């Protein structure tokens, strides 16, 4: 019997929505949780996770949104990547 993707990968089951409460600011949330945000400054699009940790500055809003979503879906993987970046 074939396994369903949801059985193989432990993904969140809630939908993420994006809202723009102010110019150059986009906030991601689910019905029950704050996911993170993207804000635009002179350097580009700054992605921040749900704990307030900066994930990086990106050239496009879409790339920054992907980083926020990725940190929400797999927070341990983001922490490992950050630790590896500090070591290198």
Contact map, one row per residue, 1 for C-alpha under 8 A:
1110000000000000000000000000000000000000000000000000000000000000000000000000000000000000
1111000000000000000000000000000000000000000000000000000000000000000000000000000000000000
1111101100000000000000000000000000000000000000000000000000000000000000000000000000000000
0111111100000000000000000000000000000000000000000000000000000000000000000000000000000000
0011111110000000000000000000000000000000000000000000000000000000000000000000000000000000
0001111111100000000000000000000000000000000000000000000000000000000000000000000000000000
0011111111000000000000000000000000000000000000000000000000000000000000000000000000000000
0011111111000000000000000000000000000000000000000000000000000000000000000000000000000000
0000111111100000000000000000000000000000000000000000000000000000000000000000000000000000
0000011111110000000000000000000000000000000000000000000000000000000000000000000000000000
0000010011111000000000000000000000000000000000000000000000000000000000001000000000000000
0000000001111100000000000000000000000000000000000000000000000000000000001000000000000000
0000000000111110000000000000000000000000000000000000000000000000000000000000000000000000
0000000000011111000000000000011000000000000000000000000000000000000000000000000000000000
0000000000001111100000000000011000000000000000000000000000000000000000000000000000000000
0000000000000111110000000001110000100000000000000000000000000000000000000000000000000000
0000000000000011111000000001110000000000000000000000000000000000000000000000000000000000
0000000000000001111100000111100000000000000000000000000000000000000000000000000000000000
0000000000000000111110000111000000000000000000000000000000000000000000000000000000000000
0000000000000000011111111110000000000000000000000000000000000000000000000000000000000000
0000000000000000001111101110000000000000000000000000000000000000000000000000000000000000
0000000000000000000111111100000000000000000000000000000000000000000000000000000000000000
0000000000000000000111111000000000000000000000000000000000000000000000000000000000000000
0000000000000000000101111100000000000011100000000000000000000000000000000000000000000000
0000000000000000000111111110000000001111000000000000000000000000000000000000000000000000
0000000000000000011111011111000000001110000000000000000000000000000000000000000000000000
0000000000000000011110001111100000111100000000000000000000000000000000000000000000000000
0000000000000001111000000111110001111000000000000000000000000000000000000000000000000000
0000000000000001110000000011111111110000000000000000000000000000000000000000000000000000
0000000000000111100000000001111111100000000000000000000000000000000000000000000000000000
0000000000000110000000000000111110000000000000000000000000000000000000000000000000000000
0000000000000000000000000000111111000000000000000000000000000000000000000000000000000000
0000000000000000000000000000111111100000000000000000000000000000000000000000000000000000
0000000000000000000000000001110111110000000000000100000000000000000000000000000000000000
0000000000000001000000000011110011111000000000001100000000000000000110010000000000000000
0000000000000000000000000011100001111100000000111111000000000000000110010000000000000000
0000000000000000000000001111000000111110000000111100000000000000100100000000000000000000
0000000000000000000000001110000000011111000011110000000000001001100100000000000000000000
0000000000000000000000011100000000001111100011100000000000000000000000000000000000000000
0000000000000000000000011000000000000111111111000000000000000000000000000000000000000000
0000000000000000000000010000000000000011111111000000000000000000000000000000000000000000
0000000000000000000000000000000000000001111100000000000000000000000000000000000000000000
0000000000000000000000000000000000000001111110000000000010000000000000000000000000000000
0000000000000000000000000000000000000001111111000000000011110000000000000000000000000000
0000000000000000000000000000000000000111101111100000000011111001000000000000000000000000
0000000000000000000000000000000000000111100111110000011111000001000000000000000000000000
0000000000000000000000000000000000011110000011111000011111000001101100000000000000000000
0000000000000000000000000000000000011100000001111111111100000000000100000000000000000000
0000000000000000000000000000000000111000000000111111111000000000000100110000000000000000
0000000000000000000000000000000001111000000000011111100000000000000000010000000000000000
0000000000000000000000000000000000010000000000011111100000000000000000000000000000000000
0000000000000000000000000000000000010000000000011111110000000000000000000000000000000000
0000000000000000000000000000000000000000000000011111111000000000000000000000000000000000
0000000000000000000000000000000000000000000001111001111100000000000000000000000000000000
0000000000000000000000000000000000000000000001111000111110000000001100000000000000000000
0000000000000000000000000000000000000000000001110000011111000001000000000000000000000000
0000000000000000000000000000000000000000001111100000001111100001000000000000000000000000
0000000000000000000000000000000000000000000111100000000111111011000000000000000000000000
0000000000000000000000000000000000000000000110000000000011111011000000000000000000000000
0000000000000000000000000000000000000000000110000000000001111111000000000000000000000000
0000000000000000000000000000000000000100000010000000000001111111100000000000000000000000
0000000000000000000000000000000000000000000000000000000000011111110000000000000000000000
0000000000000000000000000000000000000000000000000000000001111111111000000000000000000000
0000000000000000000000000000000000000100000011100000000111111111111100000000000000000000
0000000000000000000000000000000000001100000000100000000000001111111110000000000000000000
0000000000000000000000000000000000000000000000000000000000000111111111000000000000000000
0000000000000000000000000000000000000000000000100000001000000011111111100000000000000000
0000000000000000000000000000000000111100000000111000001000000001111111110000000000000000
0000000000000000000000000000000000110000000000000000000000000000111111111000000000000000
0000000000000000000000000000000000000000000000000000000000000000011111111110010000000000
0000000000000000000000000000000000000000000000001000000000000000001111111110110000000000
0000000000000000000000000000000000110000000000001100000000000000000111111110000000000000
0000000000110000000000000000000000000000000000000000000000000000000011111110000000000000
0000000000000000000000000000000000000000000000000000000000000000000001111111110000000000
0000000000000000000000000000000000000000000000000000000000000000000001111111111000000000
0000000000000000000000000000000000000000000000000000000000000000000000000111111100000000
0000000000000000000000000000000000000000000000000000000000000000000000100111111110000000
0000000000000000000000000000000000000000000000000000000000000000000001100111111111000000
0000000000000000000000000000000000000000000000000000000000000000000000000011111111100000
0000000000000000000000000000000000000000000000000000000000000000000000000001111111110000
0000000000000000000000000000000000000000000000000000000000000000000000000000111111111000
0000000000000000000000000000000000000000000000000000000000000000000000000000011111111100
0000000000000000000000000000000000000000000000000000000000000000000000000000001111111110
0000000000000000000000000000000000000000000000000000000000000000000000000000000111111111
0000000000000000000000000000000000000000000000000000000000000000000000000000000011111111
0000000000000000000000000000000000000000000000000000000000000000000000000000000001111111
0000000000000000000000000000000000000000000000000000000000000000000000000000000000111111
0000000000000000000000000000000000000000000000000000000000000000000000000000000000011111
